[in-house]
Amino acid sequence: MLVSIGYSACHWCHVMEKESFENEDIAAIMNENFINIKIDREERPDLDQIYMDAVQTMTGSGGWPLNVFLTPGKKPFFGGTYFPPRRAFNRSSWREVLMAVSKAFGEKRDEIETQAENLTAHLLQSNSFGHHEAGGDPNISMDRMEELFQNLMKSADKEWGGFGRAPKFPQTFSIQFLLRYHHLTKNRGALNQACLTLDKMIYGGIYDQLGGGFARYSTDNEWLVPHFEKMLYDNALLISVLAEAYQVTKKERYREVIDETIEFVKKEMMHADGGFYSALDADSEGEEGKFYTWRFDDVTRLLGHHGEIFCEFFDVSRQGNWEEKNILRVKKPLEDFAREKTVSIDELKTLLQNGKSILLSERKNRIRPALDDKVILSWNALMNTALSKAFAATGIDEYRELSLQNIRFLMTNFRDNPGGYFHHTWKNKQAKNFAFLDDYAFLIQALLNAQEITGEVQWLFTAKELADYVIKNFGEDETDFFLFTDSRQRDVIFRKKEVYDGATPSGNATMANNIYRLSILLDIPEWKARATRMIGSLNKIVVQYPTSFGMWAVLMMELAEGINEIVVVGDESGTLATQVLAEYIPHKIFLVSKTGKEQLPLLTGKTPIDKPLIYLCREYSCLKPVTEVNQLLALMNERNKSDR
């Protein structure tokens, strides 16, 4: 079997498809010698993970398109990524690869079967981590957090933001850790690096200066040249961390970018019923970035006498800043630029906004990048959480309504009612493929956030129901971790276990966070113990390699510091709850009740009076209630001082 795995917005997938799969001579060789299977990695990430690990083990590298050759038992024995139609780039041609594999399979079948068995056994062995006897470290303390912070900062780019060298990915989990570390320790370096990274991305070409929204990653250190595809999950994760950064700094540009990015998602990636599409391609008219780049003469012609200052602000020049074309970026903050040009900030803002509107109108006439219009449960759940966080930070009701519309869409369209399980993707009114760990973990997280922004506890009980399902159908008997595939999934050679953060958060880390929160909200001590054991078994590696374990690092810090249990009770609790949400209180359980009568441990003994009350608790032990948010913050400050 020949399996080729790619995704809609993958540039080189389209290149290989056009060069080889659509070439009649090459296609004839493929059809004569192989059973050819094309897989969308976003629909079947489980298969992508297994066979990517296999190719990386065999070749030392990976990527997409991922082309892997399997025995009839679906076990891999050879593979690679992009192969040209003719020998080039020190790579064999695709035709040569096909003929060589076919010949070897016919002449050395027994050797290939043995090789495939050995490789599969190696992959299984690599998947066996997490056993308690493997030497976990239960020591979770702020001293360990200091060590983790120092290790993270070793990879920080202190000039251009981000972590490591190009290609640069947003690494929102590391930014989130830095914001929270600053919150607890007042370490200014942590806040500076977090904000520098966000600022440089916002100023850079990775952010669409005209239409809003972020591209996948930057190919250079300065965030100038993105890989132009726009993914739903990247924008969700960036909205989430920008919401936290706005709560910390109250920097108006962060709020503007939240608004612009949500507006982009609404206009370009939203289904009429409330779901969100997956991605926009990088290419249009066969050229990467063509939709987003500009020639100097075109900009000045369209903008007239304002063109010169607009071009200077957005780094548009006659020679171009990328392949003789221009990617709009900001090299100098607006306030500094206005001062240099001796114009008022408001005047400059108006000039730039008018110019952006003209260029955006012109861009609408171009051929658009293709839209991948499948709706993925996990990515939608991430966007749902982002909308909840955006509402919390800004108080804009529209974001809460979008979040609720989306979560109702997900609960209605992705659930198999007779079976009680969820599907992974939805398109053309049809859901398919068993949901994966990430789908359930991110959905439970979204449900917990829905409870916070609405005060409706049914979302909490739905989250508990799904957590029970995950523990039953994804839990690994030998460890506390969760497998990536449902026990119902029968077409994989083994069920893989993932703990690293990738482009999206680790499903295991998110699930550990979920059961930790639910353990407090519903008083389930064994779930809290399980979450603690999960993080304890990874403690050493998380501290040593924080950029690969950002979500674990955030949870580890919460366990080290402790969590605030905040309850708002009272008939008119909505306004007060919104005020609490607007504050940056990252390590918290938040519960709202009009009556205090719901059967929840944190509501025991909390009867509302004539005005809503705020309770601050730790391990169900509560201080005397207060009536104003500033009083709550004062109580928290006093407690933090006494704890230290």
Phi, psi and omega per residue, in radians:
M1 nan 2.510 3.025
L2 -2.038 2.055 3.127
V3 -1.932 2.193 3.072
S4 -2.011 2.118 -3.052
I5 -1.985 2.278 3.113
G6 -2.653 -2.831 3.091
Y7 -2.723 2.840 -2.951
S8 -1.003 -0.746 -3.030
A9 -1.604 0.251 -3.087
C10 -1.484 1.996 -3.086
H11 -1.067 -0.887 -3.053
W12 -1.276 -0.381 3.010
C13 -1.093 -0.786 3.136
H14 -1.167 -0.651 3.131
V15 -1.085 -0.849 -3.109
M16 -1.179 -0.618 3.090
E17 -1.045 -0.801 -3.095
K18 -1.234 -0.737 -3.057
E19 -1.280 -0.667 -2.958
S20 -2.083 -0.898 -3.043
F21 -1.184 -0.480 3.120
E22 -1.675 0.023 3.062
N23 -1.443 2.122 -2.999
E24 -1.087 -0.678 -3.128
D25 -1.167 -0.797 3.140
I26 -1.189 -0.702 3.123
A27 -1.067 -0.611 3.128
A28 -1.126 -0.701 3.091
I29 -1.101 -0.764 3.140
M30 -1.080 -0.817 -3.081
N31 -1.201 -0.543 -3.109
E32 -1.321 -0.549 -2.962
N33 -1.948 -0.236 -3.018
F34 -2.424 2.692 2.825
I35 -1.549 1.997 -3.001
N36 -1.716 2.227 -3.109
I37 -2.228 2.186 3.112
K38 -1.815 2.265 -3.090
I39 -2.214 2.328 2.981
D40 -1.476 2.018 -3.077
R41 -1.084 -0.416 -3.140
E42 -1.348 -0.426 3.060
E43 -1.467 -0.587 -3.138
R44 -2.260 1.196 3.127
P45 -1.103 -0.403 3.120
D46 -1.139 -0.797 3.101
L47 -1.160 -0.685 3.110
D48 -1.053 -0.761 -3.131
Q49 -1.099 -0.809 -3.101
I50 -1.089 -0.863 -3.033
Y51 -1.390 -0.416 3.002
M52 -1.173 -0.754 3.081
D53 -1.034 -0.698 -3.139
A54 -1.107 -0.821 -3.116
V55 -1.172 -0.689 3.102
Q56 -1.125 -0.639 3.093
T57 -1.145 -0.708 -3.098
M58 -1.310 -0.650 -2.963
T59 -2.001 -0.304 -3.090
G60 1.503 0.003 3.123
S61 -2.626 2.936 3.139
G62 -2.707 -3.136 -3.131
G63 2.671 -2.978 -3.128
W64 -2.228 2.505 0.079
P65 -1.169 2.525 3.090
L66 -1.814 2.033 -3.126
N67 -1.995 2.071 -3.048
V68 -2.343 2.399 -3.132
F69 -1.767 2.308 -3.035
L70 -2.129 2.671 2.940
T71 -1.292 2.950 3.065
P72 -1.015 -0.369 3.067
G73 -1.472 0.178 3.077
K74 1.259 0.335 -3.132
K75 -1.702 2.334 -3.020
P76 -1.353 2.543 3.055
F77 -2.376 -0.253 3.077
F78 -2.779 2.636 3.107
G79 -3.076 3.106 3.124
G80 -3.042 -2.915 -3.124
T81 -1.907 -2.024 -3.130
Y82 -1.348 2.291 2.994
F83 -2.121 2.269 3.141
P84 -1.306 2.791 3.119
P85 -1.203 -0.435 3.059
R86 -2.248 2.631 -3.112
R87 -0.901 2.182 -3.109
A88 -2.902 2.859 3.088
F89 0.946 0.563 -3.073
N90 1.046 0.482 3.115
R91 -2.071 2.505 2.995
S92 -1.129 2.680 3.090
S93 -1.296 2.741 3.125
W94 -1.073 -0.657 3.109
R95 -1.065 -0.768 3.131
E96 -1.108 -0.740 3.127
V97 -1.069 -0.824 -3.129
L98 -1.016 -0.834 -3.095
M99 -1.166 -0.706 -3.127
A100 -1.150 -0.760 3.141
V101 -1.149 -0.760 3.139
S102 -1.065 -0.749 -3.135
K103 -1.136 -0.803 -3.128
A104 -1.109 -0.704 -3.127
F105 -1.137 -0.627 3.125
G106 -1.295 -0.598 -3.015
E107 -1.729 -0.429 -3.050
K108 -2.271 0.770 -3.028
R109 -1.001 -0.777 -3.098
D110 -1.100 -0.721 3.127
E111 -1.106 -0.726 -3.135
I112 -1.150 -0.722 3.116
E113 -1.073 -0.732 3.123
T114 -1.135 -0.747 3.110
Q115 -1.054 -0.740 -3.134
A116 -1.147 -0.699 3.114
E117 -1.119 -0.757 -3.130
N118 -1.140 -0.712 3.129
L119 -1.134 -0.747 3.135
T120 -1.109 -0.692 3.101
A121 -1.096 -0.675 3.103
H122 -1.122 -0.746 3.134
L123 -1.106 -0.700 3.100
L124 -1.106 -0.732 3.123
Q125 -1.088 -0.694 3.131
S126 -1.151 -0.358 -3.097
N127 -1.601 0.091 -2.972
S128 -1.659 0.191 -3.129
F129 -1.201 2.921 3.033
G130 1.784 -0.056 3.095
H131 -1.235 2.471 -3.032
H132 -1.093 -0.538 -3.138
E133 -1.286 -0.048 -3.100
A134 -1.306 -0.059 3.028
G135 1.695 0.816 3.067
G136 -1.202 2.824 -3.110
D137 -2.092 1.879 -3.105
P138 -1.313 -0.073 -3.096
N139 -1.296 1.766 3.116
I140 -2.057 1.831 -3.044
S141 -2.460 2.916 3.102
M142 -1.191 -0.420 3.029
D143 -1.103 -0.681 3.082
R144 -1.169 -0.587 3.112
M145 -1.165 -0.624 3.077
E146 -1.102 -0.748 3.111
E147 -1.114 -0.741 3.119
L148 -1.069 -0.791 3.130
F149 -1.023 -0.793 -3.134
Q150 -1.101 -0.685 3.106
N151 -1.149 -0.675 3.106
L152 -1.123 -0.743 -3.081
M153 -1.219 -0.324 3.075
K154 -1.113 -0.512 -3.139
S155 -1.691 -0.009 -3.074
A156 -1.272 2.347 3.007
D157 -1.525 1.870 -3.024
K158 -1.492 -0.029 3.056
E159 -1.720 -0.838 -3.047
W160 -1.942 0.040 -3.135
G161 1.372 2.972 -3.122
G162 1.472 -2.944 -3.042
F163 -2.403 2.225 -3.118
G164 1.394 -2.998 -3.106
R165 -1.810 3.107 -3.116
A166 -1.148 2.590 -0.016
P167 -1.237 2.503 -3.065
K168 -1.869 2.239 3.068
F169 -1.856 2.703 -3.064
P170 -1.020 -0.614 -3.130
Q171 0.875 0.952 -3.090
T172 -1.058 -0.504 -3.107
F173 -1.155 -0.671 3.112
S174 -1.195 -0.662 3.085
I175 -1.092 -0.772 3.130
Q176 -1.059 -0.735 3.095
F177 -1.034 -0.783 -3.111
L178 -1.092 -0.725 3.109
L179 -1.062 -0.738 -3.093
R180 -1.316 -0.607 3.084
Y181 -1.115 -0.731 3.076
H182 -1.081 -0.716 -3.125
H183 -1.017 -0.678 -3.085
L184 -1.467 -0.631 -2.980
T185 -1.885 -0.231 -3.041
K186 1.099 0.394 3.094
N187 -1.235 1.958 -3.046
R188 -1.191 -0.543 3.138
G189 -1.086 -0.617 3.121
A190 -1.130 -0.825 3.132
L191 -1.127 -0.732 -3.119
N192 -1.065 -0.752 -3.123
Q193 -1.202 -0.670 3.097
A194 -1.076 -0.832 -3.099
C195 -1.250 -0.653 3.078
L196 -1.013 -0.774 -3.128
T197 -1.104 -0.818 3.121
L198 -1.111 -0.761 -3.121
D199 -1.075 -0.807 -3.096
K200 -1.148 -0.619 3.061
M201 -1.177 -0.776 -3.138
I202 -1.098 -0.648 3.111
Y203 -1.313 -0.386 -2.930
G204 -1.494 3.125 3.098
G205 -1.293 -0.252 3.085
I206 -1.150 -0.415 3.062
Y207 -1.727 2.272 3.140
D208 -1.290 1.791 -3.048
Q209 -1.156 -0.345 -3.140
L210 -1.656 -0.889 -2.968
G211 -1.846 -0.031 -3.107
G212 1.368 2.872 3.132
G213 1.610 2.634 -3.073
F214 -1.881 2.499 3.004
A215 -1.418 3.054 -2.958
R216 -1.122 -0.922 -3.128
Y217 -2.826 3.001 3.130
S218 -1.834 2.412 3.124
T219 -1.495 -0.100 -3.116
D220 -2.276 2.994 -3.091
N221 -1.253 -0.396 -2.996
E222 -1.657 0.126 -3.112
W223 1.114 0.377 -3.091
L224 -1.393 -0.962 -2.990
V225 -1.795 1.844 -3.137
P226 -1.483 2.887 2.732
H227 -1.449 1.993 -2.737
F228 -1.267 -0.085 3.121
E229 -1.095 2.532 3.091
K230 -2.013 2.068 -3.096
M231 -1.826 2.511 3.131
L232 -1.053 -0.764 -3.029
Y233 -1.162 -0.651 3.102
D234 -1.045 -0.801 -3.112
N235 -1.177 -0.630 3.071
A236 -1.083 -0.840 -3.092
L237 -1.164 -0.622 3.121
L238 -1.262 -0.653 3.041
I239 -1.047 -0.762 -3.121
S240 -1.043 -0.836 -3.077
V241 -1.305 -0.542 3.046
L242 -1.143 -0.610 3.095
A243 -1.097 -0.731 3.098
E244 -1.160 -0.745 3.139
A245 -1.093 -0.648 3.104
Y246 -1.157 -0.703 3.105
Q247 -1.075 -0.656 -3.112
V248 -1.275 -0.818 -2.939
T249 -1.792 -0.395 -3.003
K250 1.008 0.463 3.129
K251 -1.274 2.106 -2.987
E252 -1.105 -0.564 -3.120
R253 -1.110 -0.575 3.104
Y254 -1.117 -0.738 3.113
R255 -1.138 -0.698 3.113
E256 -1.063 -0.734 -3.119
V257 -1.219 -0.623 3.006
I258 -0.993 -0.874 -3.127
D259 -1.067 -0.806 -3.095
E260 -1.131 -0.680 -3.100
T261 -1.258 -0.718 3.080
I262 -1.127 -0.670 3.100
E263 -1.104 -0.714 3.072
F264 -1.050 -0.815 -3.122
V265 -1.086 -0.742 3.122
K266 -1.059 -0.789 -3.041
K267 -1.302 -0.649 -2.925
E268 -1.992 -0.244 -3.011
M269 -2.351 0.387 -3.060
M270 -2.071 2.265 3.033
H271 -1.339 2.617 -3.070
A272 -1.048 -0.476 -3.107
D273 -1.525 -0.084 3.050
G274 2.030 -0.049 3.052
G275 -1.479 2.863 3.132
F276 -2.051 2.355 3.133
Y277 -1.278 2.979 -2.948
S278 -1.481 -0.823 -2.922
A279 -2.874 2.759 2.910
L280 -1.965 2.373 -3.129
D281 -1.102 2.791 3.026
A282 -1.375 -0.506 -2.974
D283 -1.739 2.656 2.845
S284 -2.571 2.496 -3.076
E285 0.929 0.592 3.086
G286 1.290 0.197 -3.074
E287 -2.256 2.235 -3.126
E288 -1.217 2.256 3.064
G289 1.375 0.051 -3.055
K290 -1.054 -0.618 -3.103
F291 -1.148 -0.477 -2.956
Y292 -1.824 -0.161 -3.015
T293 -1.800 2.819 -2.988
W294 -2.413 2.573 2.961
R295 -1.613 2.517 -3.123
F296 -0.981 -0.814 -3.083
D297 -1.102 -0.625 3.131
D298 -1.163 -0.717 -3.133
V299 -1.155 -0.818 -3.112
T300 -1.172 -0.592 3.097
R301 -1.135 -0.743 -3.097
L302 -1.258 -0.607 -3.014
L303 -1.697 -0.202 3.095
G304 1.123 -2.401 -3.007
H305 -1.217 -0.251 3.053
H306 -1.516 -0.089 -3.048
G307 -1.088 -0.637 -3.044
E308 -1.113 -0.862 -3.109
I309 -1.217 -0.614 3.084
F310 -1.075 -0.817 -3.126
C311 -1.107 -0.683 -3.138
E312 -1.160 -0.696 -3.122
F313 -1.158 -0.705 -3.054
F314 -1.732 0.296 3.037
D315 1.038 0.724 3.083
V316 -1.741 2.147 -3.087
S317 -2.356 2.909 -3.132
R318 -1.122 -0.668 -3.126
Q319 -1.407 -0.287 3.119
G320 1.440 2.778 3.083
N321 -1.898 0.035 3.079
W322 -2.787 1.960 3.064
E323 0.891 0.792 3.101
E324 1.142 0.188 3.029
K325 -2.119 3.104 -3.077
N326 -2.159 2.266 2.938
I327 -1.750 2.163 -3.114
L328 -1.131 2.255 3.036
R329 -2.617 2.860 -3.133
V330 -1.933 2.115 -3.115
K331 -1.687 -0.263 -3.081
K332 -2.491 2.358 3.124
P333 -0.943 2.585 -3.060
L334 -0.975 -0.726 -3.103
E335 -1.111 -0.734 3.131
D336 -1.175 -0.709 -3.131
F337 -1.132 -0.751 3.128
A338 -1.081 -0.700 3.131
R339 -1.122 -0.735 3.125
E340 -1.099 -0.654 -3.081
K341 -1.584 0.043 -3.126
T342 0.881 0.802 3.003
V343 -2.138 2.719 3.131
S344 -1.265 2.733 3.131
I345 -1.082 -0.735 -3.136
D346 -1.119 -0.704 3.134
E347 -1.122 -0.740 3.134
L348 -1.163 -0.740 3.112
K349 -1.010 -0.770 -3.137
T350 -1.109 -0.784 3.134
L351 -1.053 -0.808 -3.110
L352 -1.183 -0.688 -3.134
Q353 -1.149 -0.697 3.094
N354 -1.099 -0.752 3.116
G355 -1.106 -0.735 3.115
K356 -1.096 -0.690 3.139
S357 -1.112 -0.712 3.134
I358 -1.142 -0.800 -3.133
L359 -1.180 -0.652 3.122
L360 -1.124 -0.700 3.089
S361 -1.102 -0.703 3.105
E362 -1.171 -0.676 -3.108
R363 -1.136 -0.480 3.135
K364 -1.123 -0.349 3.122
N365 -1.423 -0.195 -3.130
R366 -1.387 2.826 3.030
I367 -1.260 2.195 -2.993
R368 -1.438 2.662 2.966
P369 -1.079 2.605 -3.121
A370 -1.166 2.574 3.119
L371 -1.771 2.242 2.977
D372 -1.536 1.809 -2.936
D373 -1.684 0.358 2.981
K374 -1.393 2.633 -3.126
V375 -1.905 2.100 -3.071
I376 -1.851 2.269 -3.043
L377 -1.034 -0.876 -3.053
S378 -1.096 -0.762 -3.109
W379 -1.189 -0.645 3.069
N380 -1.126 -0.676 3.122
A381 -1.129 -0.647 3.063
L382 -1.108 -0.736 3.106
M383 -1.167 -0.589 3.111
N384 -1.098 -0.799 3.071
T385 -1.064 -0.695 3.118
A386 -1.060 -0.731 3.122
L387 -1.153 -0.676 3.080
S388 -1.090 -0.750 3.132
K389 -1.194 -0.646 3.105
A390 -1.123 -0.709 3.064
F391 -1.089 -0.798 -3.123
A392 -1.015 -0.753 -3.054
A393 -1.323 -0.605 -3.004
T394 -1.879 -0.381 -3.075
G395 1.303 0.211 -3.123
I396 -1.395 1.980 -3.040
D397 -1.055 -0.543 -3.115
E398 -0.996 -0.626 -3.111
Y399 -1.202 -0.662 3.068
R400 -1.132 -0.731 -3.140
E401 -1.149 -0.692 3.076
L402 -1.077 -0.745 3.133
S403 -1.069 -0.791 -3.117
L404 -1.214 -0.672 3.073
Q405 -1.047 -0.738 -3.116
N406 -1.196 -0.749 -3.074
I407 -1.221 -0.548 3.041
R408 -1.178 -0.675 3.078
F409 -1.044 -0.788 -3.110
L410 -1.143 -0.781 -3.107
M411 -1.173 -0.516 -3.120
T412 -1.432 -0.726 -2.936
N413 -1.725 -0.308 -3.072
F414 -1.797 -0.233 -3.059
R415 -1.557 2.343 3.005
D416 -1.532 1.831 -2.979
N417 -1.082 -0.784 3.103
P418 -1.123 -0.692 -3.049
G419 -1.510 -0.415 -3.138
G420 1.417 -0.080 3.137
Y421 -1.650 2.975 -3.130
F422 -1.917 2.760 3.026
H423 -1.732 2.886 -3.072
H424 -1.613 -0.685 -3.077
T425 -2.260 2.774 3.127
W426 -2.499 2.340 3.086
K427 -2.808 2.471 3.129
N428 0.907 0.760 3.075
K429 1.130 0.366 3.118
Q430 -2.268 2.212 3.060
A431 -1.699 2.538 -3.140
K432 -2.644 2.942 3.139
N433 1.170 2.307 3.078
F434 -1.030 2.418 3.094
A435 -1.148 2.661 -3.121
F436 -1.813 3.060 -3.131
L437 -0.951 -0.788 -3.120
D438 -1.014 -0.685 -3.139
D439 -1.031 -0.886 -3.118
Y440 -1.179 -0.764 -3.079
A441 -1.085 -0.818 -3.111
F442 -1.228 -0.571 3.106
L443 -1.200 -0.737 3.085
I444 -1.054 -0.755 3.089
Q445 -1.019 -0.763 3.133
A446 -1.121 -0.690 3.120
L447 -1.116 -0.695 3.100
L448 -1.117 -0.669 3.078
N449 -1.201 -0.639 3.110
A450 -1.068 -0.692 3.080
Q451 -1.064 -0.694 -3.109
E452 -1.161 -0.748 -3.028
I453 -1.465 -0.223 -3.128
T454 -1.982 -0.422 -3.017
G455 1.306 0.177 -3.111
E456 -1.659 1.934 -2.975
V457 -1.327 -0.150 3.116
Q458 -1.109 -0.489 3.105
W459 -1.156 -0.577 3.107
L460 -1.152 -0.753 -3.128
F461 -1.231 -0.567 3.037
T462 -1.143 -0.702 3.084
A463 -1.055 -0.735 3.104
K464 -1.080 -0.745 3.129
E465 -1.052 -0.771 -3.141
L466 -1.223 -0.629 3.086
A467 -1.093 -0.705 3.065
D468 -1.027 -0.742 3.137
Y469 -1.096 -0.763 -3.127
V470 -1.094 -0.793 -3.130
I471 -1.057 -0.694 -3.118
K472 -1.274 -0.736 -2.946
N473 -1.826 -0.198 3.139
F474 -2.110 -0.288 -3.083
G475 -1.106 2.442 3.088
E476 -1.651 2.211 -3.020
D477 -1.057 -0.652 -3.018
E478 -1.420 -0.281 -3.087
T479 -2.381 -3.138 3.056
D480 -1.581 -0.031 -3.055
F481 -1.450 3.031 -3.122
F482 -2.048 2.453 3.079
L483 -1.399 2.754 -3.038
F484 -1.319 -0.545 -3.072
T485 -1.846 2.625 3.078
D486 -1.142 2.620 3.086
S487 -1.096 -0.311 3.100
R488 -1.310 -0.329 -3.051
Q489 -1.321 2.071 -3.001
R490 -1.972 -0.014 -2.976
D491 -1.869 0.357 3.091
V492 -1.949 2.638 -3.095
I493 -1.289 -0.401 2.930
F494 -2.839 2.856 -3.133
R495 -1.659 2.047 -3.021
K496 -1.464 2.766 3.115
K497 -2.206 2.215 -3.099
E498 -2.104 2.351 3.061
V499 -2.191 -0.251 -3.131
Y500 -1.303 2.583 2.870
D501 -1.322 2.352 3.015
G502 -2.010 -2.338 3.048
A503 -1.157 -0.486 3.052
T504 -2.078 2.871 -3.088
P505 -1.117 2.713 3.036
S506 -1.057 2.239 3.090
G507 -1.097 -0.629 3.105
N508 -1.170 -0.726 3.117
A509 -1.108 -0.761 3.135
T510 -1.126 -0.696 -3.142
M511 -1.183 -0.674 3.073
A512 -1.051 -0.742 3.107
N513 -1.101 -0.729 -3.122
N514 -1.094 -0.863 -3.065
I515 -1.247 -0.475 3.043
Y516 -1.113 -0.793 -3.141
R517 -1.179 -0.786 3.133
L518 -1.114 -0.562 3.138
S519 -1.087 -0.578 3.131
I520 -1.426 -0.786 -3.116
L521 -1.090 -0.595 -3.031
L522 -2.040 0.075 3.133
D523 0.975 1.159 3.101
I524 -2.111 1.489 -3.018
P525 -1.001 -0.616 -3.093
E526 -1.153 -0.494 3.093
W527 -1.250 -0.678 3.083
K528 -1.112 -0.722 3.127
A529 -1.124 -0.685 3.135
R530 -1.126 -0.815 3.118
A531 -1.030 -0.716 -3.135
T532 -1.145 -0.703 3.107
R533 -1.161 -0.652 3.130
M534 -1.055 -0.874 -3.117
I535 -1.225 -0.593 3.116
G536 -1.100 -0.643 -3.112
S537 -1.252 -0.318 3.122
L538 -1.894 0.056 -2.987
N539 -0.862 -0.904 -3.044
K540 -1.106 -0.795 -3.074
I541 -1.247 -0.563 3.092
V542 -1.131 -0.771 3.128
V543 -1.137 -0.672 -3.076
Q544 -1.308 -0.639 -3.060
Y545 -2.232 1.157 -2.997
P546 -1.132 -0.504 -3.118
T547 -1.191 -0.346 3.102
S548 -1.650 -0.115 -3.048
F549 -2.391 0.739 -3.045
G550 -1.065 -0.717 -3.130
M551 -1.204 -0.634 3.043
W552 -1.111 -0.693 -3.132
A553 -1.066 -0.710 3.125
V554 -1.108 -0.774 3.125
L555 -1.174 -0.682 3.131
M556 -1.050 -0.717 3.142
M557 -1.145 -0.638 3.120
E558 -1.147 -0.707 3.106
L559 -1.175 -0.637 3.136
A560 -1.187 -0.695 -3.024
E561 -1.558 -0.485 -3.002
G562 1.636 2.863 -3.017
I563 -2.160 2.425 3.087
N564 -1.467 2.264 3.052
E565 -1.777 1.954 -3.050
I566 -2.033 2.220 -3.112
V567 -2.206 2.276 3.032
V568 -1.962 2.138 -3.078
V569 -2.214 2.367 3.076
G570 2.596 2.709 -3.056
D571 -1.085 -0.625 -3.138
E572 -1.902 0.880 -3.016
S573 -1.452 -0.205 -3.018
G574 -1.031 -0.846 -3.105
T575 -1.124 -0.757 -3.133
L576 -1.152 -0.687 3.112
A577 -1.086 -0.728 3.113
T578 -1.089 -0.659 3.108
Q579 -1.158 -0.668 3.100
V580 -1.146 -0.771 -3.121
L581 -1.070 -0.549 -3.100
A582 -1.192 -0.388 -3.134
E583 -1.393 2.660 3.092
Y584 -1.480 1.667 3.098
I585 -2.245 1.393 -2.948
P586 -1.186 -0.663 -3.057
H587 -1.700 1.441 -3.058
K588 -2.570 2.638 2.814
I589 -1.817 2.286 -3.050
F590 -2.232 2.216 -3.086
L591 -2.346 2.377 3.141
V592 -2.176 2.360 3.111
S593 -2.556 2.349 3.084
K594 -1.344 -0.589 -3.008
T595 -1.927 -0.426 -3.045
G596 1.292 0.191 -3.031
K597 -1.692 -0.157 3.120
E598 -1.081 2.546 -3.070
Q599 -1.401 1.297 3.139
L600 -2.288 2.410 -3.044
P601 -1.039 -0.594 -3.114
L602 -1.264 -0.216 -3.141
L603 -1.688 -0.077 -3.101
T604 -1.038 2.168 3.089
G605 1.349 0.185 -3.094
K606 -1.884 1.422 -3.135
T607 -1.553 2.242 -3.127
P608 -1.195 2.631 3.064
I609 -2.008 -2.629 -3.044
D610 -1.288 -0.300 3.098
K611 -2.343 2.634 -3.117
P612 -1.129 2.547 -3.094
L613 -2.107 2.624 3.054
I614 -1.987 2.212 3.077
Y615 -1.888 2.366 3.014
L616 -1.953 2.126 -3.024
C617 -2.288 2.787 2.940
R618 -2.419 2.153 -3.140
E619 0.925 0.754 3.073
Y620 1.248 0.067 3.074
S621 -1.712 2.073 -2.942
C622 -1.972 2.544 3.008
L623 -1.393 2.965 3.092
K624 -1.043 2.320 -3.064
P625 -1.167 2.705 3.098
V626 -2.175 2.984 -3.050
T627 -2.014 -0.104 -3.095
E628 -2.309 2.649 -3.086
V629 -1.139 -0.690 -3.126
N630 -1.110 -0.516 3.060
Q631 -1.209 -0.671 3.072
L632 -1.063 -0.817 -3.130
L633 -1.086 -0.654 3.110
A634 -1.127 -0.727 3.085
L635 -1.066 -0.734 -3.134
M636 -1.140 -0.703 3.110
N637 -1.108 -0.730 3.115
E638 -1.098 -0.745 -3.137
R639 -1.124 -0.739 3.141
N640 -1.072 -0.697 3.122
K641 -1.113 -0.757 -3.108
S642 -1.216 -0.583 3.122
D643 -1.165 -0.542 -3.105
R644 -1.560 nan nan
